[in-house]
Amino acid sequence: NLDFDADAACIFGADERAPAPAEVSANEIRCTTVPPLAGLPEVVNITVRYFGAPPFKEVSTGIQFRFERTPSLKRVNPQAVWRGKAFRVFGADFSTDMSVHCRLEATRGKVVEVSAKVETTDELICIVPHDFDIGRAKVSVTQNHIEW
C-alpha cells in the first residue's frame, strides 16, 4: 500500500532542488516532470520522497525516466499532397532512436496519427492516410504523445 502521505514528491535524478509534487494512491504514484536543470537530454532515476518536512523518507522506485528535447517544426514539403502519399516534415530535435508520430488535424475536425519515418534529427517522412479528409490540415509531431 503506497497511500500513506499526502506530501509525497518525486525526485528526478540526483538533483533534489526541484522535487515534483506526486499524487499517491493505494497502487499508483503519478509524477509530473520538471525540466532538467541542465536543460539537456538525460536519463535519470526516480525516487519518491515521503513526508513534507525532514526527516524525509526516500524510496527508490527502480524506474528511470528519459528527458528529451521537445521536437519543433519548421516546414512541410510539399505544401499539398494526395491521400496515401508521403510528405516531409523539417524541424529540429527529432529522436533517431525513439518512436515519432505525426498528427494531422483536418479543418473539418478529423484527427489521425501516423507513424513517422525519421530520416535525420531534422527531417521526418509521414504518409497521409487514404481515408483522410480533403482540404487543409494542421501537422504536429510527438515523441511522447503528450507534447505536440
C-alpha positions, 0 to 999 in steps of 0.5 A: 500500500503506497497511500500513506502521505499526502506530501509525497514528491518525486525526485528526478535524478540526483538533483533534489532542488526541484522535487515534483509534487506526486499524487499517491494512491493505494497502487499508483504514484503519478509524477509530473516532470520538471525540466532538467536543470541542465536543460539537456537530454538525460536519463535519470532515476526516480525516487519518491520522497515521503513526508513534507518536512525532514526527516524525509523518507526516500524510496527508490522506485527502480524506474528511470525516466528519459528527458528529451528535447521537445521536437519543433517544426519548421516546414512541410514539403510539399505544401499539398499532397494526395491521400496515401502519399508521403510528405516531409516534415523539417524541424529540429530535435527529432529522436533517431532512436525513439518512436515519432508520430505525426498528427494531422488535424483536418479543418473539418475536425478529423484527427489521425496519427501516423507513424513517422519515418525519421530520416535525420534529427531534422527531417521526418517522412509521414504518409497521409492516410487514404481515408483522410479528409480533403482540404487543409490540415494542421501537422504536429509531431510527438515523441511522447504523445503528450507534447505536440 
